[in-house]
Amino acid sequence: MSRDSLGRGDVSTTLAPAEEEQAAGPVNRHRWSGLARSADADRVRTALLAEDRMGVVITGDRGVGKSLVGRTALAGLGPDIYTLQLRSSGPGAATPYGCLAFILARLPQSSLGSPTAILHGITSLIHSDAAGRRCVILLDNAATLDELSTGVLLNLLQTRTARLIATAQRTADLPPDFYWLITSGQLAEVRLANLTEVETLEVLQAALGHRVSSALASQMHQLVGGSPTLLQAVVSEQIERGNLVLSGSVWTLVDEVVLDGRTALEDIVRARYARETPVAREVIEVLSCARTMSLSRLARMYSPDIIADMEDAGQIVVDRTDRHFVTLGDRYLGDIVRNWLSVERRLELRDKVPGHQQHELAELTVEDLLAYAAWTHDCGAQLAPAHALAAASAAVRLFDPKFALKCASGLTPGDREWAEGQLQKSSAYLQLGLPLQAMSALDDVTAAQIDALTAGAFAEFVAAKADCMAWLADRSGKVPELIRQARARLDELSRNEPAAAGDELSRASRCLDLCEFNYLSFIGDYQPMMERLRTAAAAGVDAVDPVHRLRSSIILMEALCMTGRELDARRLMREIGGQLGEWSNVPRIRENFAWRSYNVLLMSGLWHESIDMLKDASGRAGHGLHSGSAATDLAVGVALVYAGRGYMALDPLLAAIAQLEVRSSLHSLRQAYAATAFAYAQTGNSIQAAVYLDRARSADGAARFTVGTSAEFCLDMASRWLGDPEARERLVRSAEQHFRQGRYTLAGICMLGATVNGTAKDFHFMEEIAGLRQGPLAELSRIVAIGSRKKDASIMLEAAELAASLELDTVQARCAALAFDFAKAAGQTGSANAAYNMLESLSETVPALPVVPRNKGPLLTERERQIATLAGNGVSNKDIALDIGISVRTVEGHLYQVFTKLGVSSRSDLLGLI
């Protein structure tokens, strides 16, 4: 459903109580409800059992789970309570004693002579069945209770024969007598609301028994509008279809959610659909096929009254943009209704929409064009080549690569749009992380077709080809020659066709410049292009080609950061950010800016700000369901692990791995595995760290320079953390290579990691690099180098404070540990105490210290002291785990840290040290 425009997902008007039961389904229905509404069930029981109350009414919108909460509350009352479950008849029914019919069938004929006799007969029967136990009646759909049933139930309440749990959407819908009991305080009200996004995540994790990514929870929440009954139905359907799978220890989606209604969802939709008027049904059918439509076009088909009534009822949603796009209030409704419709009906509805005639298609907006294209594909019909190309281009622009491929697949080599269509296919494949397929699409364009391209189209084709080749190991090195040959062709055109040497050739030349800039940044070769980049990003270029200047400035921003000009990079980043609003229509410009800004901020030590920047990138990633969710989770995890917060990094990292492993795109897996190994090392879990180190070393695939260097850095840091003696040398060699290439920021970061146990030579080199950089992280590196070389406690405490201001926990711990040792050696009690207090404050967040002071005893965490004491007294790991309620593996991990911190090798050595 990649072309769906998600509505608000409000299910408040969709489910009647009977439908709630259908939605929950027979499998684990009550367990799911208990997970979703356990607190609400407790509220219901508390109100029900209050001495001054006759019972409780559960209110809330349809689909919120009122009936299931009532049943959960009943289930918690235990066997000492006799329960009676009743259901009122549907709306408009006037059947006397409707909800009590099955009780009446048990009464003797003598008890059916009058309402009074019936009342006494029902009361006696309940007393008999209860056998001395208290009775609680659960009444579903109390709003449609008939008058005689109301009278009987009121008598049962007033005579204390029974207490009541009733459900209704609103208290005002109840019979007047029940409403009076609420206003007088004799009946309590428990109002249910839809689940929040956080609650949806909690319910999914509890119900599925493993981690659930925040992206998946957010998507499910939007889809069902927070309804727990619908959530259960959708999750069950996706598991049944094999689309929701457990990857490692994380639940993730293999593909986008497609609701075909094969499970209980179809029953819900049919019940909802049957209640609509014929006109409302057609509106639902049209919006099901169109996914989204501007209000002006819909209003040309149906009366304003119909549209207003459906909006008031929550059946449709009109957004507040200038176009006022209309979608169905419930996305799942559209997905399932669309599957019902025959091809003939879909075509009939498509041709009724204003603007869908062949001569009108050129006037469609991007959104309307994509809706028309999706509708046409649903009908099994072919788009005209021009429309197929336009739709594919729009889909690529909105990051919907699968739909772009579907549109472009209708083009044939004989179409004049073929070459441009293959370019769009290539872009779509790259968005999916499939460079081989992207390259193949461009290779299918013949030399004659390339020769027929205009200068501008030719330059764009070459740029697309260079993008693909950069990802392929056997072709990446050929990109400079490709660009050189393309420039030669443009020069030849300029000489042979002077008339064509105007603006188009200039635009084509700038396109090749940008292509070269992108390639050099892809491979991390920043220095050779710095002067040209500055020229292209200069203000004077704005008058010629402002978009070219903007794109060049974004690349320059990253290049400045990597070459040590962090402050200049951040100044340029703020300048570009202030201009983006004018160029929001430029394809992918915001996402490109956000992701390069993430690199700038992360490399500058501002990890908090880098994560905030990702919110903009992920929020604008596009319409595709998985567009950016794995990348965002991975980037958040990397930022946290760089900050030394491995315990916080694991959830997003494991979620990213789960998503990446079930897709064919693997170019980020190495980075994900390496960052996860580093995170586990930081938490002291050496076993899992080693597992992910092995996975990272065996993972393969091309990656951007920034991703590849991050993966290598995390690999070496995790290895160093685990005691690999060669890891330090690898970090130093990486720093030296970055230094030779002018990448001073990366060189400084590698040396900061390498010099945990550094030499005087290392610290001189680290100080030299810091002198070529800007910003707080450079200053931190300089102070650490000087303080470590001079063994000066006061300087190291200054470094620790600076690290604390950047919230770099492990760097702060390293500086504090060294300050402690230096102060103890110099007899500086005050500095030693300050360092000790700082280490104590970090003991929980940094369980595995990067540097262990010589005086190690006080640095154990409370849990480590507890386990070490037990182990020193001869208690086995298994018994320790049982005693304090953790796993044996966790005990082993803590003992590893204890041995490391105390410098001992056996359990017997622990006795007397703690």
Buried (B, 14 or more C-beta within 10 A) or exposed (E): BBBBBBBBBBBBBBBBBBBBBBBBBEEBBEEBBBBBBBEBBBBBBBBBBEEEBBBBBBBBBBBBBBBBBBBBBBBBBEEEBBBBBBBBBEEEEEEEBBBBEEBBEEBEEEBEEEEEBBBBBBBEBBBEEBEEEBBBBBBBBBBBBBEBBBBBBBBBBEEEBBBBBBBBBBBEBBBEBBBEBBEEEBBBBBBBEBBEBEBBBBBBBBBBEBBBBBBBBBBBBBBBBBBBBBBBBBBBBBBEBEBBBBBBEBBBBBBBBBBEBEBBBBBBBBBBBEEBEEBBBBBBBBBBBBBBBBBEBBBEBBEEEBBEBBBEEBBBBBBEEEBBBBBBBBBBBBBBBBBBBEEEEBBEBBEEBBBBEEEEBEEBEBBBBBBBBBBBBBBEEEBBBBBBBBBBBBBBBBBBBBBBBBBBEBBEEEBEBBBBBBBBBBBBBBBBBBBEBBBBBBEBBEEEBBEEBEBBBBBBBBBBBBBBBBBBEEBBEEBEEBBEEBBEBBEEBBEEEEEBBEEBBBBBBBBBBBBBBBBBBBBBBBBEBBEBBBEBBEEEBBEEBBBBBBBBBBBBBBBBBBBBBBBBBBEBBEEBBEBBEEBEEBBBBBBBBBBBBBBBBBBBBBBBBBBEBBEBBBEBBBBBBBBBBBBBBBBBBBBBBBBBBBBBBBBBBBBBBBBBBBBEBBBBBBBBBBBBBBBBBBBBBBEBBBBBBEBBBEBEBBBBBBBBBBBBBBBBBBBBBBEBEEBBEBBBEBBBBBBEBBBBBBBBBBBBBBBBEBEEEBBBBBBBBBEBBBBBBBBBBBBBBBBBBBBBBBBBBBBBBBBBEBBBBBBBBBBBBBBBBBBBEBEBEEBBEBBBEBBEBBBEBBBBBBBBBEEBEEBBBEBBBBBBBBBBEEBEBEEBBEEEEBEBEBBBBBBBBBBBBBEBEEBEEBEEBB
